Amino acid sequence: MRENGGELPESREERLAQPSMLARTEEIQKQIQQLSGRDLQLWSIGILVILVLTSGLLALVLPNLVWTQRVIHVEHSYLPQLFFGLISLILLFNIYLLAQKRNLNTTRLALIRELVLNERLESLSLVDPLTQLLNRRALNELVPREVARANRVGAGLTFLTMDLDKFRSINTKFGSLEGDMLLTDFSKMLKLIFRGGDMVFRQGGDEFLVIMPDTTEDQADNPLQRLLRMVADWNQNNKKDYELSFSWGVASYVTGTGVEDVLRAVDRKMYQKKHNLAPTF
């Protein structure tokens, strides 16, 4: 069914398959590297041609400096023409080099401008404006990369999903501004607790996901316990008419499985905890 007369909601598989600006950014960086190689090639050719022409000119004008016996005889009346021809050739070649250099610089500047714009747009499109955490689009971009890395090097990769308890009722009773403040404060706690190498996402609404590279499920318990203590301190210090709490689920990635498998597993664990259900295997 369509929601509110709009388009059909995207499935997670469709979102994961969408093209990204990150791919275009990598392509631009490769093109800039190729231009640098062409730039060096042009200068090398220019220097080589100038050396060859200079050597030829010296051989014609001062043959005794090059050969012990004079093997080339040039009439003095032809020397001005030779000078003029060689100088014209050098000038024309330098003009060609400068034109090629200008074209390369123009192309390079255009690529750099596109790269900067792409990175700005990418940064804006991957960050949730309210919480300043990575958003769902960033999740679709980065999770497959981390999973591919875990498969490649055999490193640990643990997923922690969280859902604020009774957030909808808090948002309804106390207003959206209070709800936004709650989301912002909880996001700040997540930034303080988790390492710089961990990726913290706001999946949408009051749902959060943390991806911890090089971390086992047991190791993930340490930051989780610190987060629980920080939430308890928040409740004690703020003395709101409601209590901040959250449900969570933790699951480690199993090498060779798909991204969707581990996301479903961690969602299932959170649901079981949130509704006090016995775990099923």
C-alpha positions in Angstrom: 0.0 0.0 0.0 1.0 3.6 -0.5 1.6 5.8 2.5 -0.3 9.1 2.4 -0.8 8.9 -1.3 3.0 9.0 -1.9 5.4 6.5 -3.4 5.9 3.1 -2.1 8.5 3.1 0.8 11.9 1.7 -0.2 13.0 -1.6 1.1 16.4 -1.9 2.8 17.7 -3.9 -0.1 16.7 -1.1 -2.5 18.4 1.5 -0.4 21.6 -0.5 -0.2 21.6 -0.9 -4.0 21.3 2.9 -4.7 24.3 4.6 -6.4 26.2 6.9 -4.1 28.1 10.2 -4.4 31.0 8.4 -2.6 31.6 6.4 -5.8 31.6 9.5 -7.9 34.1 11.1 -5.4 36.5 8.2 -5.8 36.1 8.4 -9.6 37.0 12.1 -9.5 40.1 11.4 -7.3 41.3 8.8 -9.8 40.8 11.3 -12.7 42.8 13.9 -10.8 45.6 11.4 -10.3 45.6 10.6 -14.0 45.8 14.3 -14.8 48.9 14.6 -12.6 50.5 11.8 -14.5 49.8 13.5 -17.8 51.1 16.8 -16.4 54.4 15.1 -15.6 54.5 13.4 -19.0 54.1 16.7 -20.8 57.0 18.3 -18.8 59.2 15.3 -19.5 58.5 15.5 -23.3 59.2 19.2 -23.3 62.5 18.9 -21.5 63.6 16.1 -23.8 62.7 18.0 -27.0 64.5 21.1 -25.8 67.6 19.1 -25.0 67.6 17.4 -28.4 67.1 20.7 -30.2 69.8 22.4 -28.2 72.2 19.5 -28.9 71.4 19.7 -32.6 71.9 23.5 -32.7 75.3 23.2 -30.9 76.3 20.5 -33.3 75.6 22.7 -36.3 77.1 25.9 -34.9 80.1 24.5 -33.0 80.8 21.1 -34.5 84.3 21.0 -33.1 82.8 20.9 -29.6 80.9 17.8 -30.5 83.1 15.9 -32.9 86.8 15.8 -33.2 86.6 16.1 -37.0 84.2 18.4 -38.8 81.8 16.2 -40.6 79.0 18.8 -41.2 79.6 21.9 -43.2 77.0 24.6 -43.2 77.2 27.7 -45.3 77.2 30.8 -43.1 74.4 32.3 -45.3 72.1 29.5 -44.0 72.8 30.0 -40.3 70.2 32.7 -39.8 67.5 30.5 -41.4 68.6 27.6 -39.2 68.5 29.8 -36.1 65.1 31.1 -37.1 63.7 27.6 -37.8 64.9 26.1 -34.6 63.7 29.0 -32.5 60.3 28.9 -34.3 60.1 25.2 -33.6 60.9 25.6 -29.9 58.4 28.4 -29.6 55.7 26.5 -31.4 56.4 23.5 -29.2 56.3 25.6 -26.0 53.0 27.1 -27.1 51.6 23.6 -27.6 52.9 22.6 -24.2 51.4 25.7 -22.5 48.0 25.1 -24.3 48.0 21.5 -23.1 49.0 22.6 -19.6 46.2 25.1 -19.5 43.7 22.5 -20.6 44.9 20.2 -17.9 44.7 22.9 -15.3 41.2 23.8 -16.4 40.1 20.2 -16.2 41.8 19.7 -12.9 40.2 22.8 -11.4 36.7 21.7 -12.6 37.3 18.2 -11.1 38.5 19.7 -7.8 35.4 22.0 -7.6 33.1 19.1 -8.3 35.0 17.0 -5.7 34.6 19.7 -3.0 30.9 20.2 -3.9 30.4 16.4 -3.8 32.1 16.1 -0.4 29.9 19.0 1.0 26.8 17.5 -0.4 27.8 14.0 0.8 28.5 15.3 4.3 25.2 17.1 4.4 23.3 14.1 3.0 24.9 11.6 5.4 24.3 13.6 8.7 21.1 13.8 10.6 20.4 17.6 11.1 18.9 17.2 14.5 21.3 14.9 16.3 24.4 15.4 14.1 24.7 11.6 13.9 25.1 9.6 10.7 21.7 9.0 9.1 20.1 6.0 7.4 21.6 6.9 4.1 25.1 6.8 5.7 24.2 3.5 7.1 23.4 2.1 3.7 26.7 3.5 2.4 29.0 2.4 5.2 27.7 -0.9 6.6 28.4 -2.9 3.4 32.0 -1.5 3.5 32.5 -2.6 7.1 31.0 -6.0 6.4 33.3 -6.4 3.4 36.3 -5.4 5.6 35.3 -7.9 8.3 35.0 -10.6 5.7 38.4 -9.7 4.2 40.5 -9.5 7.3 38.4 -11.6 9.7 38.1 -8.8 12.2 35.3 -8.6 14.8 32.3 -6.5 14.0 29.5 -5.9 16.5 26.1 -4.2 16.0 24.3 -2.4 18.9 20.8 -1.2 18.2 18.8 1.0 20.6 15.2 2.2 20.9 14.1 4.9 23.4 11.3 3.6 25.6 7.9 5.3 25.5 9.3 8.1 23.2 6.1 8.5 21.3 4.0 9.1 24.4 6.7 11.5 25.8 6.6 13.4 22.5 2.8 13.5 22.5 2.5 14.6 26.1 5.3 17.1 26.4 5.6 18.3 22.8 7.9 17.9 19.9 10.5 20.3 21.3 10.9 18.2 24.4 11.1 15.1 22.2 13.8 16.8 20.1 15.7 17.8 23.2 15.6 14.2 24.4 16.9 12.9 21.1 19.7 15.5 21.1 20.8 14.7 24.7 20.8 11.0 24.1 22.8 11.5 20.9 25.4 13.5 22.9 25.7 10.6 25.3 26.4 8.2 22.4 29.1 10.5 21.0 30.8 10.6 24.4 30.6 6.9 25.1 31.7 5.3 21.9 35.1 5.5 20.3 36.0 7.6 17.3 36.3 4.5 15.2 32.7 3.4 16.0 29.9 4.6 13.8 26.8 5.9 15.4 23.6 6.2 13.3 20.2 7.6 13.9 18.1 5.2 11.9 15.0 7.2 12.2 12.7 8.4 14.9 14.0 7.2 18.2 16.0 4.3 16.7 19.8 4.3 16.9 22.5 1.9 15.7 26.1 1.7 16.7 28.6 -0.3 14.6 31.8 -1.3 16.5 34.7 -2.6 14.3 37.3 -4.9 15.9 34.9 -5.5 18.8 33.3 -8.7 20.0 29.8 -9.0 21.6 31.4 -9.4 25.1 33.6 -6.3 24.5 30.5 -4.2 23.5 29.1 -4.7 27.0 31.6 -2.2 28.5 30.4 0.9 26.6 26.8 -0.2 27.0 27.1 -0.3 30.8 28.7 3.1 30.8 25.8 4.4 28.6 23.3 3.0 31.1 25.1 4.8 34.0 25.1 8.0 32.0 21.4 7.7 31.3 20.8 7.1 35.1 22.8 10.2 35.9 20.8 12.2 33.3 17.5 11.2 35.0 18.8 12.1 38.4 20.2 15.5 37.4 17.3 16.6 35.2 14.4 15.4 37.3 11.9 15.4 34.5 8.3 14.2 34.8 9.3 11.2 32.8 12.3 8.9 32.8 14.7 8.4 29.9 15.4 4.7 29.2 16.1 2.5 26.2 15.9 -1.0 25.0 18.8 -2.6 23.1 20.0 -5.6 21.2 23.6 -6.7 20.5 24.8 -9.1 17.8 28.1 -9.8 16.3 28.6 -10.2 12.6 29.2 -13.8 11.4 31.7 -14.0 8.6 30.1 -14.9 5.3 26.6 -13.8 6.2 24.8 -10.9 4.6 24.3 -7.4 6.0 20.5 -7.9 6.3 21.1 -11.1 8.4 23.0 -9.3 11.1 20.6 -6.3 11.1 17.6 -8.6 11.5 19.4 -10.5 14.3 20.1 -7.3 16.3 16.6 -6.0 15.7 15.1 -9.3 16.9 17.2 -9.2 20.1 16.1 -5.7 20.9 12.5 -6.6 20.3 12.8 -9.5 22.6 14.3 -7.4 25.3 11.8 -4.6 24.9 8.9 -6.9 25.2 10.5 -9.3 27.8 10.3 -12.2 25.4 12.4 -15.4 25.8 15.1 -15.5 23.1 14.5 -17.9 20.3 17.3 -19.5 18.2 
